[in-house]
C-alpha cells in the first residue's frame, strides 16, 4: 500500500528535474503551512474557539517546539531511513493532526494535538530543505522555495478573515488537512536518500569539523536574532509612536518586500559568490534595526520593516545554499534547519528577558549584535571552501 504513494524505489530520480523541484517546493510549503500564518491562526483560536490569549500562545509554542524537536531528531535519523517513507508518514501525521484538532475539547488537548502535528511538519521541513540543498543550483532553488512560502503567507493573511467568516475555525482546519493530504501525490518524485541523488557542487569540500560546527552555529545565531526581533516588531513600532493600524500596514507591505528579497536571491544566484550577498543582506538587517530606535513616524517604520523583511528573505536562501555546499551528503543542511528552528523558538524568550519596562531598545541592540556575529561566523567556512564556479 505504501508503494502506491512512494513509487518504485529502483527508478532513479533526477533531483534537478522540474517535477522533483515542484514536489520539494510544494511539500516545503505544507511543512510550515500553519507556522507561516501563525498570527492569523492564533487570532482564530481566540475569536472562534474562545481560547484565552495565553492559551493560544501555548498552542502556538507547542506546535513550534514539535517542529524544532523533530528537525533536531532528523539530524540523527535522516541518513538511516528511506526519505519517501518518512515524508509519507510525516504528511499523514500532519493530515491526521489537522482533522483531529477539530475534535479537541480543551485548549490542553488542542495543544497536545498541535504539538504532535508539529512532529510531522518538522520532518517535512527538514527533508524538503535538505533535498533542495542537494540540487545543482541550491541558491536559486532555495530562493524560489522561500518566495513561494511568502506568496502563500501573503495569500493566507489576505484570505483568512473571509475564510473565518464563511467556514469558521473548523473549516480552516479542514482546509489545512486537505492541503496537507494533496502533498501525497508529489512524494514519488523525490529521492529515497541523500546518497543516491547528490547533485551539489562538484567542488564541495569535506570541511574540518570546526568549520562545519561554525556554519551550523551561524544558522542558530542568525535565527535567534531573527526570533528576537520578529516577535516584538509590532510592539517596537507602537512603542515608537506608530499606531496599531500603521504598524499593521507596514508589516503587510513588508511581506511583499520579503517576496522581492527572495526573488532577488533567485535572480542573482551564485554569480557574485556567497560572501558578498550575505554581507549585503545581513548588513541590511542591521541597518533596518538602527532605524527603529526611539520615536518614529509610519513612513520610517514602514521603510525599516520592509528593509528588514527584504534583507531576511534575500539572506536566507544564500545561508541555506552555503550549508548545502559544505558537504556532499546534505547532512549539514539537516543540522542547519534544526538550528534554524531552535533559534526561532529560543529568540522570543531571549528577547523577553532583556525588555526593560516596555522599552524595546535592548531587543533592538540584541538583534543587531547577533546579526553581526552571524556574519562574522559564516565567513570562515565560506573562505575555507574553494571558489564556486559559475
N, C-alpha and C positions, 0 to 999 in steps of 0.2 A: 504493500500500500504506500509506503514511504517513497518508493522509487517513482510512483506516479507524479509526485511533486518534484523530486530531486533529479530525475532523469537518469541517463546512462552515465555512470561514473567513468567508464572506459573511453568515452568520446572526448577528445581534447577540447578545451575551451580557449579561444583567443581572447585574452583578457582586455585587449585593446579594441575589440570589435564593438560596433555600435550597440548591439544587443546586450553585451556584458556591461558596458558603461551605463546604459539606460537602467539596467537592472540594479546596479550598485547605487546609482543616484536615487532611484525610486525607493529602495529599501533603506537607503541612508536618510530619507525624509521621514519614513514611517517610524524609525527608531526614536527620534526626539520629537515626534509629532505633537505631543501634549506639552512637553517642556518648552517648545518654541512659542506656544500661545499660552503659556502658564498664567500670565496676569489675567487674561480673559477667562481661563478655566477656573481660577480661584474666585473671580467675581461671580461666576455661575454657582459655585458651591455655596457662597454666602447668600446670594439673592434667591436662588431657586431650590436649594436643598436646606437652607436655613442654618448652615454651619456658622459658628462664630468666626471672626477674623483669625483668631489664634488657631482654632481647629483647622481652618482651611490652610493656614500656613504649615501646620504639622503634616497635612496631607501632601502638600507640595514637597515638603522636605523628605517625606517617606519615599516618594517616587524618585526624587533626585538621588537619595542615598542608595536606592535599589540599583539605579543606573551606575553610580560611581563604584559601588562594591563589585558589580558584575564586570565592569571594564577592568577593574583590578584583577579579578579572578581570571579573566580571559588571558592575562599575561602568562598564566601558568598552563592553561588547557588548550589554547588555540592551536598549538602545534601537535596536539595528540589526538584530535578528533576530526572527523570529516566535516568540513565547513558547511556544506549544504545541509547536512543533518542538523547541525547547530542552528543554522538560520531557520530551518523548518520548525523546529521545536520552539525557538525563540519567538517566531512570528505567531505560532498557535497560542503561546502563552500570553502574548500581547492581546490577541483577539479575545481569548477567554477572560482576561483581566478586565477589558473594557465592557464586555457583556455582563460579567459578574458584578461589576461596580454598581450596576443598576439595582441589584438585589440587596446591597448593604443596608442594614437597619440602624447603623450608628456611625458617627464620624471615626471611631476607632476601627471598626470593621472596614470602613471605606479606606482608611489609611493603610491598613494591612494589605488589602487587595491591590491598592496602587503601588505599594512597595514591591509586591510580588510581580506586578506588571512591569515595574522598572527593571526587574531582572532580565526579562525578555528584551526590553528596549535597549539595555546596556549591551547585550550580546549583538544585537543588530548594529548598533552604532560602532562597536569595536571592530567587527568583521568587515562592514562595508567601508569604513575608513581605511582599514588595512588593505583591502582589495584595491581600492583606488590608489593607495600608495605603491602598489606593485605594478601599476601601468607604466608605459614608457614615457608619459608626459604628466607626472603627478601634479605639477604646479597648475597647469591648465585644468586638469580634471577635478582637483580639489576646489579650485575656484568655481567651476560650474556647480559642484555639489553645494557649496556654501551659498551661491547665488540662488539656486532653486529652493534651498531651505528658507532663504529670506523671502523669496516670492511667495512661498507657501505661508510664511508667517504674516506677511502683509495682507494676503487674501484672507487668512484666518481672522485677524483682528477686524478686518472690514466686515466680514460676514457673520461673525459670532453674535452680535446683538440681534440680527434678523433671525438667525437660527434659534436663539433662545426664545424669541417671541413666537416662532412658528411651531417648534417641536420640543422646546424646553431642554433641560439638562439631560433627561433620559434619551431624547432624540439625538443629542450631540454625542453621547457615549455610544449609541448605536452606530452613528457615522464613523467614529474612530475605530470601532470594531470591524466594520465592513471595509474601511480604508486599509486597515492592517491585513485583513483577510486577502485583499487583492494582491498583496505582495507575494503570496504563494506562487503566483504564475510566473514570477521572474527568477526564482531560485535556481532553476535548472541551467540558467545562462551564466552562473558564477562558478569559479574554480572550487575544487574539492579541498585544496590546501595551498599554502604559500610556497611549497617546494616544487609543485608541479608546473605552475604558470608564473614564473618570476620574470617580469618584463622590465624591471627597473634599470636605471642607467648602467651601462656595461662597466663603467669605471667606479662603481660604488665600492668603497673600501670596507674592510672589516676594521673599524676603528678600535683603538685600545679602549678597555673598559671604562677608564676615567672619562674619556670624551663622550662615550655613549651615556654615561650617568649624567654628565653635564648637559647633554642635549635633552634628555628626559626631564632633568631638573628645570631646564628653561621653560618647558611646556607648563610645568607645575607653577613656577613663579609667575609666568605671563598670565595664566588664567586665575591665579589668586588675585593678581592685580585687577583683572577684568571683573571678577566677582566682587571685589572690594568696591569698585566704582559703580558697576551696573546696578547693584542692589539699592544704592542710595542716590542715583542720578536724578530721580524725581524730586526727592527731598532737598537735594543740593540746590535745585532750581527755585523751589518755593522759599527756601531759607534766604536766597539771594534777592528776593523781592519780586519774582516772576509768579504770576497767577497760575493756579492749577490748570486752567484751560490752555494757557500759553505754553506751559510745560508739556502738556499732552500733545499740543500741536507740534512742538519742536521734536518730541520723541517719535511721533508718527512720521514726520518728514525724514528723520534720521534713519528710519527703516529703508527708505528708498536710497539714501546715501550709502547705506550698507550694501545694498544690491549693486550700486555703482562701483563700490570698492572691490567687491568680488569680481565684477565684470572686468575691471581694470587689470586685476591679477590674471584673469583668464587670457586677456589680450597680450599682456606683457610677457607672461610665461617666464622662461628661463633666459631670455636674451640678454638680460643685464646681470646674470648670476642671481644669487640669493642674498648676499650681504647688503647690497645697495637697496633693494626694495624693502628688506626687513628694517634697515636703518631708517628709511623714509617713513615706513608705516608705524613703527614704534615711536619715532620722534613725533609723528603726527598725534599719537595718543597723548604723549606728554604735553605737547603744545595745547591740545584741546583742554586738558585739565588745568593748565596755567591760567586759562581764561575764566575758569569757574570759581575764582576766589572772590569773596566779598559780594557787594551789591552789583546786580547786572540787570539789563533790560531783556525783553523777549528775543530781540534780534541777536544779541550777543549770546544768550543761552542757546538759541536755535542753531547758530553757527557752530558753537562749541560741541553740542551733542551730535550734529551732523558730521563734523570733522572726526569726532571720536568713533562713531559707527563706521564711517568710511575707512578710517585707519585700521580699526579692528578687523574688518572683513577683507581688507586688502592684505593684511599681515597673516591672518590665519592660514590661508592656502599655502603661502610660502613656508611657514613654520612646519606644517604637516608634510609638505614635499621635502623639506630638509631632513625630517626624521626618516622618510622613506629612502633617502639617498645614503643613509649611514650604514645599512646592511642589506644583504641580498634576500633575506627571508621575510621581511616585513615585521619582525618581532619588535623592533623599536617603535614602529607605528602603534602597535597594540599597547605597549607600555606608555607611549606618549598620550594616547587617547585616555588611558586610565588616569594619568597625571592631570590631564585637562579637566576631567570630570571631578576629580578630587579637589582641584584648585577652585573650580566653580562652587563646590559645596562648602569649602572652608572660607572662601573670600568674604561672604557676607558676615559670618560670625566674627572674623578678624576685624572687619570694619566696625562692627558694633562695639568692639572692645576699646576703640580709640575715640569714639564720639564723646565730646565734652559739652554737656548742656545744650544740645541741639545745634552745636557748632560743628559743621562738617568739614572744616578746613583740614583737620587731621586725616580725614578719609582721603581727601584730595592729595595731600602730601604723601600718604602711604601708597596710593595708586601710582603716583609719579615715580617714587623711589623704586617700587617693584618693577615697573616697566623698564626703567633704566638698567636695573640689574639683569633683567631678562635679555636685553640687548647685549650686555657685556658677556653673558654666559653662553650665548649661541654663537658668537664669533669664533672662539677657539675650535669647536668641532667643524665649523664650515671651512676654516683655514687649513685644518688637518687633512681634509679630503681633497683630491685632485680637482682642478677646474672642470666645470661642466661644459662639454662640447655642445654646440647648438646645431 
